Every structure is written in structure tokens, then in C-alpha cells.
Amino acid sequence: MAKLEEWKEKGVLIFFLPACSLELNLIEILWRRIKYQWIPFDAYGCFENLKERLGYVLANFGGKYDIIF
């Protein structure tokens, strides 16, 4: 607790987050967008199709596929 007081005096803000904050975890936001918006349902029919489509999305992330946070 002494460290918390020291940090507070220095203007450092400490935020305690739950162990699993899916809505705050950027990779979870990206993965949810990939799964539900960018990969079509028929890509889940076989592993090779899914792997190919996922590779395509990841290769084009930041261009064709983008998230504005």
C-alpha cells in the first residue's frame, strides 16, 4: 500500500481491471471482428478454408480490414 500512496503523490493513476476484461482487451476486439464480421460463415466448413481466409484477413489488416478505436 505504501507504493500506491507514493504513486498517487507522483500523479500515477492505477486502474484495477478484472482478470478477464474482454471489452477492454484490444486483441479480443480484433478477434471478435474477424470471427463475426470479416470471415464468412462458409469458411468454417473445413480447416483449410478457415486457415486460408484467416490468413487473407490478417494479411490485409490495416488496409481492407481496419478497426477505429
N, CA and C of each residue as an Amber inpcrd file, in Angstrom:
protein
   207
   0.8110000  -1.2030000   0.0000000   0.0000000   0.0000000   0.0000000
   0.8500000   1.2610000   0.0000000   2.0590000   1.1710000   0.5410000
   2.9290000   2.3420000   0.5640000   3.2480000   2.7940000  -0.8560000
   3.4540000   1.8380000  -1.7360000   3.7420000   2.1720000  -3.1350000
   2.5680000   2.8910000  -3.7810000   1.3560000   2.4800000  -3.4680000
   0.1790000   3.1380000  -4.0300000   0.1420000   4.6120000  -3.6410000
   0.4570000   4.9050000  -2.3930000   0.4720000   6.2930000  -1.9320000
   1.5770000   7.0830000  -2.6380000   2.7300000   6.4520000  -2.7780000
   3.8530000   7.1050000  -3.4600000   3.4850000   7.4180000  -4.9150000
   2.8840000   6.4670000  -5.5860000   2.4840000   6.6650000  -6.9800000
   1.4110000   7.7470000  -7.0930000   0.4850000   7.7520000  -6.1210000
  -0.5790000   8.7580000  -6.1290000   0.0130000  10.1600000  -6.0010000
   1.0040000  10.3100000  -5.1350000   1.6670000  11.6030000  -4.9550000
   2.3710000  12.0600000  -6.2360000   2.8210000  11.0960000  -7.0260000
   3.5160000  11.4120000  -8.2800000   2.5590000  11.5610000  -9.4540000
   1.2650000  11.4310000  -9.1830000   0.2690000  11.6100000 -10.2320000
   0.0290000  10.3860000 -11.0970000   0.5050000   9.2290000 -10.6390000
   0.3010000   7.9920000 -11.3940000  -1.0520000   7.4090000 -11.0080000
  -1.8650000   7.1400000 -12.0130000  -3.1740000   6.5480000 -11.7630000
  -3.1070000   5.0440000 -11.9710000  -3.5990000   4.3020000 -11.0260000
  -3.6290000   2.8450000 -11.1080000  -5.0770000   2.4170000 -11.2790000
  -5.3250000   1.6510000 -12.3240000  -6.6570000   1.1200000 -12.5810000
  -6.6200000  -0.3830000 -12.3850000  -7.4370000  -0.8830000 -11.4970000
  -7.5250000  -2.3160000 -11.2820000  -8.6070000  -2.8680000 -12.1970000
  -8.2090000  -3.7710000 -13.0720000  -9.1330000  -4.3790000 -14.0160000
  -9.3880000  -5.8230000 -13.6180000 -10.5600000  -6.3200000 -13.9290000
 -10.8160000  -7.7310000 -13.6730000  -9.8420000  -8.5940000 -14.4730000
  -9.6700000  -9.8190000 -14.0500000  -8.7380000 -10.7230000 -14.7260000
  -9.0780000 -10.8830000 -16.2010000 -10.3350000 -10.8280000 -16.5270000
 -10.7570000 -11.0030000 -17.9150000 -11.6760000  -9.8470000 -18.2960000
 -11.1360000  -8.8740000 -19.0160000 -11.9180000  -7.7270000 -19.4740000
 -11.9650000  -7.7570000 -20.9940000 -12.8170000  -8.5980000 -21.5480000
 -12.8530000  -8.7760000 -22.9910000 -13.1290000  -7.4810000 -23.7300000
 -13.9680000  -6.6200000 -23.1580000 -14.3110000  -5.3790000 -23.8390000
 -13.1710000  -4.3660000 -23.8030000 -12.1500000  -4.5950000 -22.9670000
 -11.0140000  -3.6800000 -22.8780000  -9.7540000  -4.2500000 -23.5200000
  -9.7780000  -5.5160000 -23.8900000  -8.6190000  -6.1880000 -24.4460000
  -8.6500000  -6.0340000 -25.9670000  -7.6880000  -5.3240000 -26.5210000
  -7.7000000  -4.9990000 -27.9490000  -7.6560000  -6.2340000 -28.8360000
  -6.9020000  -7.2520000 -28.4480000  -6.8360000  -8.4510000 -29.2810000
  -8.1790000  -9.1700000 -29.2980000  -8.9260000  -9.1060000 -28.1990000
 -10.2580000  -9.7180000 -28.1720000 -11.2170000  -8.9660000 -29.0890000
 -11.0890000  -7.6500000 -29.1460000 -11.9240000  -6.8560000 -30.0460000
 -11.6070000  -7.2270000 -31.4910000 -10.3160000  -7.3270000 -31.8060000
  -9.9060000  -7.7220000 -33.1550000 -10.4240000  -9.1140000 -33.4960000
 -10.2350000 -10.0680000 -32.6050000 -10.6570000 -11.4420000 -32.8760000
 -12.1730000 -11.5290000 -33.0620000 -12.9300000 -10.8080000 -32.2720000
 -14.3910000 -10.8080000 -32.4110000 -14.7990000 -10.2480000 -33.7800000
 -14.1280000  -9.1860000 -34.2150000 -14.4220000  -8.6050000 -35.5290000
 -14.0860000  -9.6000000 -36.6430000 -12.9390000 -10.2740000 -36.5120000
 -12.5560000 -11.2740000 -37.5140000 -13.5860000 -12.3920000 -37.5620000
 -13.9390000 -12.9510000 -36.4180000 -14.8430000 -14.1110000 -36.3660000
 -16.2400000 -13.8080000 -36.8710000 -16.7810000 -12.6610000 -36.4910000
 -18.1990000 -12.4190000 -36.7440000 -18.4960000 -11.4730000 -37.9020000
 -17.4970000 -10.7470000 -38.3940000 -17.7760000  -9.7870000 -39.4620000
 -16.9450000 -10.0160000 -40.7180000 -15.7070000 -10.4110000 -40.5740000
 -14.8250000 -10.4500000 -41.7340000 -14.6640000 -11.8320000 -42.3550000
 -14.8780000 -12.8840000 -41.6000000 -14.7810000 -14.2360000 -42.1570000
 -16.1930000 -14.7410000 -42.4010000 -16.5040000 -15.0970000 -43.6460000
 -17.8570000 -15.5830000 -43.9350000 -18.1120000 -16.9400000 -43.2890000
 -19.3670000 -17.2070000 -43.0300000 -19.7550000 -18.4320000 -42.3320000
 -19.2720000 -19.6850000 -43.0620000 -19.2980000 -19.6910000 -44.3800000
 -18.9070000 -20.8950000 -45.1190000 -17.4120000 -21.2050000 -45.0060000
 -16.6060000 -20.2700000 -44.5450000 -15.1780000 -20.5240000 -44.3470000
 -14.9320000 -21.4890000 -43.1910000 -15.9170000 -21.6450000 -42.3240000
 -15.7680000 -22.5340000 -41.1770000 -16.0530000 -23.9950000 -41.5310000
 -16.3500000 -24.2820000 -42.7930000 -16.6860000 -25.6420000 -43.2160000
 -15.5400000 -26.6280000 -43.0810000 -14.3290000 -26.1790000 -43.3500000
 -13.1670000 -27.0560000 -43.1680000 -11.9780000 -26.2060000 -42.7240000
 -11.0420000 -26.8620000 -42.1010000  -9.9070000 -26.1590000 -41.5180000
  -9.0920000 -25.4120000 -42.5750000  -8.8910000 -26.0170000 -43.7400000
  -8.0960000 -25.3700000 -44.7900000  -8.7350000 -24.0630000 -45.2540000
 -10.0510000 -24.0690000 -45.4350000 -10.7480000 -22.8360000 -45.8260000
 -10.6170000 -21.7670000 -44.7510000 -10.7880000 -22.1800000 -43.5080000
 -10.6870000 -21.2340000 -42.3970000  -9.2790000 -20.6510000 -42.3190000
  -8.2850000 -21.5110000 -42.4440000  -6.8960000 -21.0620000 -42.3820000
  -6.5810000 -20.0860000 -43.5210000  -7.0610000 -20.3940000 -44.7070000
  -6.8320000 -19.5250000 -45.8610000  -7.4990000 -18.1640000 -45.6700000
  -8.7420000 -18.1830000 -45.2380000  -9.4840000 -16.9300000 -45.0620000
  -8.8960000 -16.0860000 -43.9320000  -8.5220000 -16.7390000 -42.8370000
  -7.9050000 -16.0210000 -41.7230000  -6.5860000 -15.3930000 -42.1580000
  -5.7910000 -16.1390000 -42.9130000  -4.5350000 -15.6000000 -43.4360000
  -4.7660000 -14.3810000 -44.3060000  -5.8110000 -14.4380000 -45.1330000
  -6.1480000 -13.3140000 -46.0040000  -6.5310000 -12.0790000 -45.1830000
  -7.3680000 -12.2800000 -44.1900000  -7.8030000 -11.1550000 -43.3490000
  -6.6090000 -10.5460000 -42.6210000  -5.7720000 -11.3850000 -42.0270000
  -4.6250000 -10.8630000 -41.2840000  -3.6230000 -10.1660000 -42.2040000
  -3.4420000 -10.6860000 -43.4160000  -2.5250000 -10.0560000 -44.3680000
  -3.0360000  -8.6900000 -44.8220000  -4.3440000  -8.5060000 -44.7900000
  -4.9420000  -7.2470000 -45.2460000  -5.4230000  -6.3570000 -44.1080000
  -5.0660000  -6.7200000 -42.8800000  -5.4530000  -5.8920000 -41.7440000
  -4.6770000  -4.5800000 -41.8000000  -5.3850000  -3.4990000 -41.5970000
  -4.7850000  -2.1710000 -41.6820000  -5.0320000  -1.5260000 -43.0310000
  -5.4820000  -2.3180000 -43.9890000  -5.8290000  -1.8080000 -45.3130000
  -7.3120000  -2.0260000 -45.5420000  -7.6190000  -3.1760000 -46.1340000
  -9.0200000  -3.5170000 -46.4000000  -9.8000000  -3.7390000 -45.1030000
  -9.1420000  -4.3040000 -44.1190000  -9.7750000  -4.5820000 -42.8250000
  -9.1520000  -3.6620000 -41.7830000  -9.9850000  -2.8910000 -41.1190000
  -9.4720000  -1.9030000 -40.1760000 -10.4580000  -1.7260000 -39.0310000
  -9.9330000  -1.3460000 -37.8870000 -10.7580000  -1.0400000 -36.7140000
 -10.3590000   0.3520000 -36.2390000 -11.3310000   1.1910000 -36.0200000
 -11.0790000   2.5190000 -35.4600000 -11.4490000   2.4590000 -33.9790000
 -10.4440000   2.5710000 -33.1230000 -10.6890000   2.5150000 -31.6790000
 -10.9880000   3.8880000 -31.1510000
